[in-house]
Amino acid sequence: MVLDPPTLFLISVKQVVISKYAVLRPYKTSLGSLAFIHLDMACGQEILANRFWST
């Protein structure tokens, strides 16, 4: 699978979002909390993607 530049860009953005969330939103390490972390990061990535590509 070859990644085009926009996809690579979003992956790097996602890494930034993940690192920011890890600092801003500390969670207890339980399975329920981990699920919420994944949901939050997925939503954050969607918002960032929409913001970047709609301009």
PDB file with one MODEL, atoms N, CA, C and O in Angstrom:
MODEL        1
ATOM      1  N   MET A   1       0.841  -1.192   0.000  1.00  0.00           N
ATOM      2  CA  MET A   1       0.000   0.000   0.000  1.00  0.00           C
ATOM      3  C   MET A   1       0.879   1.246   0.000  1.00  0.00           C
ATOM      4  O   MET A   1       1.696   1.441   0.899  1.00  0.00           O
ATOM      5  N   VAL A   2       0.704   2.075  -1.005  1.00  0.00           N
ATOM      6  CA  VAL A   2       1.498   3.299  -1.106  1.00  0.00           C
ATOM      7  C   VAL A   2       0.696   4.457  -0.524  1.00  0.00           C
ATOM      8  O   VAL A   2      -0.469   4.658  -0.867  1.00  0.00           O
ATOM      9  N   LEU A   3       1.334   5.207   0.354  1.00  0.00           N
ATOM     10  CA  LEU A   3       0.654   6.346   0.985  1.00  0.00           C
ATOM     11  C   LEU A   3       0.934   7.619   0.200  1.00  0.00           C
ATOM     12  O   LEU A   3       2.086   7.942  -0.092  1.00  0.00           O
ATOM     13  N   ASP A   4      -0.119   8.331  -0.135  1.00  0.00           N
ATOM     14  CA  ASP A   4       0.056   9.607  -0.818  1.00  0.00           C
ATOM     15  C   ASP A   4       0.357  10.686   0.225  1.00  0.00           C
ATOM     16  O   ASP A   4       0.121  10.466   1.413  1.00  0.00           O
ATOM     17  N   PRO A   5       0.874  11.845  -0.192  1.00  0.00           N
ATOM     18  CA  PRO A   5       1.243  12.905   0.752  1.00  0.00           C
ATOM     19  C   PRO A   5       0.136  13.309   1.723  1.00  0.00           C
ATOM     20  O   PRO A   5       0.420  13.465   2.910  1.00  0.00           O
ATOM     21  N   PRO A   6      -1.119  13.487   1.280  1.00  0.00           N
ATOM     22  CA  PRO A   6      -2.156  13.855   2.257  1.00  0.00           C
ATOM     23  C   PRO A   6      -2.313  12.821   3.365  1.00  0.00           C
ATOM     24  O   PRO A   6      -2.525  13.170   4.526  1.00  0.00           O
ATOM     25  N   THR A   7      -2.206  11.535   2.993  1.00  0.00           N
ATOM     26  CA  THR A   7      -2.333  10.490   4.004  1.00  0.00           C
ATOM     27  C   THR A   7      -1.171  10.552   4.981  1.00  0.00           C
ATOM     28  O   THR A   7      -1.366  10.437   6.191  1.00  0.00           O
ATOM     29  N   LEU A   8       0.033  10.735   4.463  1.00  0.00           N
ATOM     30  CA  LEU A   8       1.206  10.856   5.331  1.00  0.00           C
ATOM     31  C   LEU A   8       1.057  12.056   6.251  1.00  0.00           C
ATOM     32  O   LEU A   8       1.409  11.996   7.429  1.00  0.00           O
ATOM     33  N   PHE A   9       0.532  13.147   5.702  1.00  0.00           N
ATOM     34  CA  PHE A   9       0.318  14.354   6.499  1.00  0.00           C
ATOM     35  C   PHE A   9      -0.643  14.083   7.645  1.00  0.00           C
ATOM     36  O   PHE A   9      -0.395  14.478   8.784  1.00  0.00           O
ATOM     37  N   LEU A  10      -1.751  13.398   7.331  1.00  0.00           N
ATOM     38  CA  LEU A  10      -2.737  13.101   8.369  1.00  0.00           C
ATOM     39  C   LEU A  10      -2.160  12.177   9.432  1.00  0.00           C
ATOM     40  O   LEU A  10      -2.480  12.304  10.613  1.00  0.00           O
ATOM     41  N   ILE A  11      -1.303  11.241   9.008  1.00  0.00           N
ATOM     42  CA  ILE A  11      -0.683  10.347   9.987  1.00  0.00           C
ATOM     43  C   ILE A  11       0.184  11.155  10.942  1.00  0.00           C
ATOM     44  O   ILE A  11       0.160  10.912  12.148  1.00  0.00           O
ATOM     45  N   SER A  12       0.956  12.117  10.419  1.00  0.00           N
ATOM     46  CA  SER A  12       1.799  12.931  11.296  1.00  0.00           C
ATOM     47  C   SER A  12       0.943  13.804  12.201  1.00  0.00           C
ATOM     48  O   SER A  12       1.274  13.998  13.371  1.00  0.00           O
ATOM     49  N   VAL A  13      -0.159  14.334  11.669  1.00  0.00           N
ATOM     50  CA  VAL A  13      -1.084  15.115  12.492  1.00  0.00           C
ATOM     51  C   VAL A  13      -1.646  14.243  13.599  1.00  0.00           C
ATOM     52  O   VAL A  13      -1.756  14.670  14.748  1.00  0.00           O
ATOM     53  N   LYS A  14      -1.999  13.016  13.241  1.00  0.00           N
ATOM     54  CA  LYS A  14      -2.558  12.091  14.228  1.00  0.00           C
ATOM     55  C   LYS A  14      -1.564  11.849  15.357  1.00  0.00           C
ATOM     56  O   LYS A  14      -1.953  11.800  16.524  1.00  0.00           O
ATOM     57  N   GLN A  15      -0.287  11.697  15.023  1.00  0.00           N
ATOM     58  CA  GLN A  15       0.727  11.479  16.055  1.00  0.00           C
ATOM     59  C   GLN A  15       0.792  12.672  17.005  1.00  0.00           C
ATOM     60  O   GLN A  15       0.924  12.497  18.217  1.00  0.00           O
ATOM     61  N   VAL A  16       0.700  13.883  16.458  1.00  0.00           N
ATOM     62  CA  VAL A  16       0.710  15.087  17.296  1.00  0.00           C
ATOM     63  C   VAL A  16      -0.505  15.094  18.210  1.00  0.00           C
ATOM     64  O   VAL A  16      -0.394  15.377  19.403  1.00  0.00           O
ATOM     65  N   VAL A  17      -1.679  14.777  17.637  1.00  0.00           N
ATOM     66  CA  VAL A  17      -2.907  14.752  18.434  1.00  0.00           C
ATOM     67  C   VAL A  17      -2.786  13.729  19.556  1.00  0.00           C
ATOM     68  O   VAL A  17      -3.173  13.999  20.693  1.00  0.00           O
ATOM     69  N   ILE A  18      -2.247  12.555  19.236  1.00  0.00           N
ATOM     70  CA  ILE A  18      -2.101  11.509  20.247  1.00  0.00           C
ATOM     71  C   ILE A  18      -1.194  11.988  21.373  1.00  0.00           C
ATOM     72  O   ILE A  18      -1.515  11.799  22.547  1.00  0.00           O
ATOM     73  N   SER A  19      -0.059  12.609  21.031  1.00  0.00           N
ATOM     74  CA  SER A  19       0.870  13.041  22.074  1.00  0.00           C
ATOM     75  C   SER A  19       0.262  14.158  22.916  1.00  0.00           C
ATOM     76  O   SER A  19       0.468  14.199  24.129  1.00  0.00           O
ATOM     77  N   LYS A  20      -0.491  15.069  22.279  1.00  0.00           N
ATOM     78  CA  LYS A  20      -1.149  16.145  23.027  1.00  0.00           C
ATOM     79  C   LYS A  20      -2.207  15.573  23.968  1.00  0.00           C
ATOM     80  O   LYS A  20      -2.299  15.968  25.130  1.00  0.00           O
ATOM     81  N   TYR A  21      -3.002  14.642  23.452  1.00  0.00           N
ATOM     82  CA  TYR A  21      -4.056  14.049  24.272  1.00  0.00           C
ATOM     83  C   TYR A  21      -3.467  13.283  25.448  1.00  0.00           C
ATOM     84  O   TYR A  21      -4.032  13.281  26.542  1.00  0.00           O
ATOM     85  N   ALA A  22      -2.329  12.632  25.221  1.00  0.00           N
ATOM     86  CA  ALA A  22      -1.698  11.864  26.291  1.00  0.00           C
ATOM     87  C   ALA A  22      -1.340  12.786  27.454  1.00  0.00           C
ATOM     88  O   ALA A  22      -1.372  12.373  28.613  1.00  0.00           O
ATOM     89  N   VAL A  23      -0.997  14.040  27.138  1.00  0.00           N
ATOM     90  CA  VAL A  23      -0.646  15.000  28.184  1.00  0.00           C
ATOM     91  C   VAL A  23      -1.898  15.653  28.766  1.00  0.00           C
ATOM     92  O   VAL A  23      -2.035  15.774  29.983  1.00  0.00           O
ATOM     93  N   LEU A  24      -2.809  16.073  27.887  1.00  0.00           N
ATOM     94  CA  LEU A  24      -3.962  16.855  28.332  1.00  0.00           C
ATOM     95  C   LEU A  24      -5.026  16.027  29.030  1.00  0.00           C
ATOM     96  O   LEU A  24      -5.701  16.519  29.935  1.00  0.00           O
ATOM     97  N   ARG A  25      -5.184  14.766  28.617  1.00  0.00           N
ATOM     98  CA  ARG A  25      -6.278  13.971  29.154  1.00  0.00           C
ATOM     99  C   ARG A  25      -5.778  12.673  29.756  1.00  0.00           C
ATOM    100  O   ARG A  25      -5.912  11.615  29.141  1.00  0.00           O
ATOM    101  N   PRO A  26      -5.207  12.738  30.940  1.00  0.00           N
ATOM    102  CA  PRO A  26      -4.749  11.498  31.570  1.00  0.00           C
ATOM    103  C   PRO A  26      -5.928  10.601  31.921  1.00  0.00           C
ATOM    104  O   PRO A  26      -6.910  11.052  32.511  1.00  0.00           O
ATOM    105  N   TYR A  27      -5.824   9.347  31.561  1.00  0.00           N
ATOM    106  CA  TYR A  27      -6.891   8.387  31.836  1.00  0.00           C
ATOM    107  C   TYR A  27      -6.361   7.304  32.754  1.00  0.00           C
ATOM    108  O   TYR A  27      -5.170   6.994  32.757  1.00  0.00           O
ATOM    109  N   LYS A  28      -7.271   6.733  33.536  1.00  0.00           N
ATOM    110  CA  LYS A  28      -6.887   5.532  34.268  1.00  0.00           C
ATOM    111  C   LYS A  28      -6.703   4.408  33.251  1.00  0.00           C
ATOM    112  O   LYS A  28      -7.426   4.344  32.256  1.00  0.00           O
ATOM    113  N   THR A  29      -5.757   3.540  33.494  1.00  0.00           N
ATOM    114  CA  THR A  29      -5.479   2.485  32.523  1.00  0.00           C
ATOM    115  C   THR A  29      -6.428   1.313  32.731  1.00  0.00           C
ATOM    116  O   THR A  29      -6.034   0.255  33.222  1.00  0.00           O
ATOM    117  N   SER A  30      -7.660   1.516  32.356  1.00  0.00           N
ATOM    118  CA  SER A  30      -8.636   0.427  32.350  1.00  0.00           C
ATOM    119  C   SER A  30      -9.121   0.258  30.920  1.00  0.00           C
ATOM    120  O   SER A  30      -8.964   1.163  30.100  1.00  0.00           O
ATOM    121  N   LEU A  31      -9.707  -0.889  30.614  1.00  0.00           N
ATOM    122  CA  LEU A  31     -10.155  -1.137  29.241  1.00  0.00           C
ATOM    123  C   LEU A  31     -11.190  -0.113  28.813  1.00  0.00           C
ATOM    124  O   LEU A  31     -11.169   0.344  27.670  1.00  0.00           O
ATOM    125  N   GLY A  32     -12.100   0.258  29.717  1.00  0.00           N
ATOM    126  CA  GLY A  32     -13.113   1.248  29.371  1.00  0.00           C
ATOM    127  C   GLY A  32     -12.487   2.580  29.006  1.00  0.00           C
ATOM    128  O   GLY A  32     -12.887   3.214  28.029  1.00  0.00           O
ATOM    129  N   SER A  33     -11.504   3.008  29.791  1.00  0.00           N
ATOM    130  CA  SER A  33     -10.854   4.282  29.525  1.00  0.00           C
ATOM    131  C   SER A  33     -10.076   4.229  28.218  1.00  0.00           C
ATOM    132  O   SER A  33     -10.071   5.194  27.453  1.00  0.00           O
ATOM    133  N   LEU A  34      -9.415   3.094  27.961  1.00  0.00           N
ATOM    134  CA  LEU A  34      -8.665   2.970  26.715  1.00  0.00           C
ATOM    135  C   LEU A  34      -9.598   3.101  25.514  1.00  0.00           C
ATOM    136  O   LEU A  34      -9.235   3.695  24.500  1.00  0.00           O
ATOM    137  N   ALA A  35     -10.799   2.543  25.635  1.00  0.00           N
ATOM    138  CA  ALA A  35     -11.765   2.657  24.544  1.00  0.00           C
ATOM    139  C   ALA A  35     -12.128   4.122  24.317  1.00  0.00           C
ATOM    140  O   ALA A  35     -12.247   4.566  23.175  1.00  0.00           O
ATOM    141  N   PHE A  36     -12.304   4.871  25.408  1.00  0.00           N
ATOM    142  CA  PHE A  36     -12.635   6.289  25.264  1.00  0.00           C
ATOM    143  C   PHE A  36     -11.479   7.071  24.653  1.00  0.00           C
ATOM    144  O   PHE A  36     -11.694   7.995  23.869  1.00  0.00           O
ATOM    145  N   ILE A  37     -10.252   6.698  25.013  1.00  0.00           N
ATOM    146  CA  ILE A  37      -9.096   7.363  24.414  1.00  0.00           C
ATOM    147  C   ILE A  37      -9.132   7.175  22.898  1.00  0.00           C
ATOM    148  O   ILE A  37      -8.920   8.126  22.146  1.00  0.00           O
ATOM    149  N   HIS A  38      -9.400   5.952  22.453  1.00  0.00           N
ATOM    150  CA  HIS A  38      -9.437   5.688  21.016  1.00  0.00           C
ATOM    151  C   HIS A  38     -10.557   6.482  20.351  1.00  0.00           C
ATOM    152  O   HIS A  38     -10.371   7.016  19.258  1.00  0.00           O
ATOM    153  N   LEU A  39     -11.706   6.563  20.994  1.00  0.00           N
ATOM    154  CA  LEU A  39     -12.815   7.336  20.434  1.00  0.00           C
ATOM    155  C   LEU A  39     -12.446   8.806  20.331  1.00  0.00           C
ATOM    156  O   LEU A  39     -12.697   9.441  19.307  1.00  0.00           O
ATOM    157  N   ASP A  40     -11.851   9.349  21.386  1.00  0.00           N
ATOM    158  CA  ASP A  40     -11.456  10.756  21.389  1.00  0.00           C
ATOM    159  C   ASP A  40     -10.453  11.040  20.283  1.00  0.00           C
ATOM    160  O   ASP A  40     -10.559  12.046  19.582  1.00  0.00           O
ATOM    161  N   MET A  41      -9.473  10.147  20.128  1.00  0.00           N
ATOM    162  CA  MET A  41      -8.450  10.380  19.118  1.00  0.00           C
ATOM    163  C   MET A  41      -9.042  10.269  17.720  1.00  0.00           C
ATOM    164  O   MET A  41      -8.666  11.028  16.827  1.00  0.00           O
ATOM    165  N   ALA A  42      -9.953   9.343  17.523  1.00  0.00           N
ATOM    166  CA  ALA A  42     -10.593   9.210  16.216  1.00  0.00           C
ATOM    167  C   ALA A  42     -11.384  10.474  15.892  1.00  0.00           C
ATOM    168  O   ALA A  42     -11.326  10.973  14.768  1.00  0.00           O
ATOM    169  N   CYS A  43     -12.118  10.989  16.869  1.00  0.00           N
ATOM    170  CA  CYS A  43     -12.888  12.220  16.658  1.00  0.00           C
ATOM    171  C   CYS A  43     -11.951  13.389  16.393  1.00  0.00           C
ATOM    172  O   CYS A  43     -12.210  14.202  15.506  1.00  0.00           O
ATOM    173  N   GLY A  44     -10.876  13.478  17.146  1.00  0.00           N
ATOM    174  CA  GLY A  44      -9.911  14.556  16.956  1.00  0.00           C
ATOM    175  C   GLY A  44      -9.310  14.521  15.567  1.00  0.00           C
ATOM    176  O   GLY A  44      -9.121  15.561  14.936  1.00  0.00           O
ATOM    177  N   GLN A  45      -9.009  13.323  15.093  1.00  0.00           N
ATOM    178  CA  GLN A  45      -8.425  13.192  13.762  1.00  0.00           C
ATOM    179  C   GLN A  45      -9.433  13.610  12.700  1.00  0.00           C
ATOM    180  O   GLN A  45      -9.076  14.284  11.734  1.00  0.00           O
ATOM    181  N   GLU A  46     -10.685  13.215  12.872  1.00  0.00           N
ATOM    182  CA  GLU A  46     -11.724  13.600  11.917  1.00  0.00           C
ATOM    183  C   GLU A  46     -11.849  15.118  11.856  1.00  0.00           C
ATOM    184  O   GLU A  46     -11.914  15.698  10.772  1.00  0.00           O
ATOM    185  N   ILE A  47     -11.884  15.759  13.022  1.00  0.00           N
ATOM    186  CA  ILE A  47     -12.028  17.217  13.077  1.00  0.00           C
ATOM    187  C   ILE A  47     -10.847  17.887  12.390  1.00  0.00           C
ATOM    188  O   ILE A  47     -11.024  18.809  11.594  1.00  0.00           O
ATOM    189  N   LEU A  48      -9.631  17.416  12.703  1.00  0.00           N
ATOM    190  CA  LEU A  48      -8.444  18.006  12.093  1.00  0.00           C
ATOM    191  C   LEU A  48      -8.461  17.816  10.582  1.00  0.00           C
ATOM    192  O   LEU A  48      -8.150  18.743   9.833  1.00  0.00           O
ATOM    193  N   ALA A  49      -8.824  16.621  10.135  1.00  0.00           N
ATOM    194  CA  ALA A  49      -8.852  16.341   8.700  1.00  0.00           C
ATOM    195  C   ALA A  49      -9.846  17.265   8.004  1.00  0.00           C
ATOM    196  O   ALA A  49      -9.543  17.845   6.961  1.00  0.00           O
ATOM    197  N   ASN A  50     -11.030  17.395   8.589  1.00  0.00           N
ATOM    198  CA  ASN A  50     -12.045  18.256   7.985  1.00  0.00           C
ATOM    199  C   ASN A  50     -11.586  19.706   7.951  1.00  0.00           C
ATOM    200  O   ASN A  50     -11.826  20.417   6.976  1.00  0.00           O
ATOM    201  N   ARG A  51     -10.932  20.136   9.007  1.00  0.00           N
ATOM    202  CA  ARG A  51     -10.486  21.528   9.086  1.00  0.00           C
ATOM    203  C   ARG A  51      -9.416  21.810   8.042  1.00  0.00           C
ATOM    204  O   ARG A  51      -9.454  22.838   7.367  1.00  0.00           O
ATOM    205  N   PHE A  52      -8.443  20.877   7.910  1.00  0.00           N
ATOM    206  CA  PHE A  52      -7.350  21.113   6.976  1.00  0.00           C
ATOM    207  C   PHE A  52      -7.803  21.054   5.522  1.00  0.00           C
ATOM    208  O   PHE A  52      -7.384  21.872   4.703  1.00  0.00           O
ATOM    209  N   TRP A  53      -8.656  20.088   5.205  1.00  0.00           N
ATOM    210  CA  TRP A  53      -8.968  19.891   3.791  1.00  0.00           C
ATOM    211  C   TRP A  53     -10.173  20.694   3.324  1.00  0.00           C
ATOM    212  O   TRP A  53     -10.492  20.694   2.135  1.00  0.00           O
ATOM    213  N   SER A  54     -10.851  21.383   4.251  1.00  0.00           N
ATOM    214  CA  SER A  54     -11.982  22.209   3.818  1.00  0.00           C
ATOM    215  C   SER A  54     -11.528  23.619   3.473  1.00  0.00           C
ATOM    216  O   SER A  54     -12.283  24.375   2.862  1.00  0.00           O
ATOM    217  N   THR A  55     -10.289  23.993   3.858  1.00  0.00           N
ATOM    218  CA  THR A  55      -9.807  25.351   3.585  1.00  0.00           C
ATOM    219  C   THR A  55      -9.229  25.446   2.193  1.00  0.00           C
ATOM    220  O   THR A  55      -8.773  26.514   1.785  1.00  0.00           O
TER     221      THR A  55
ENDMDL
END
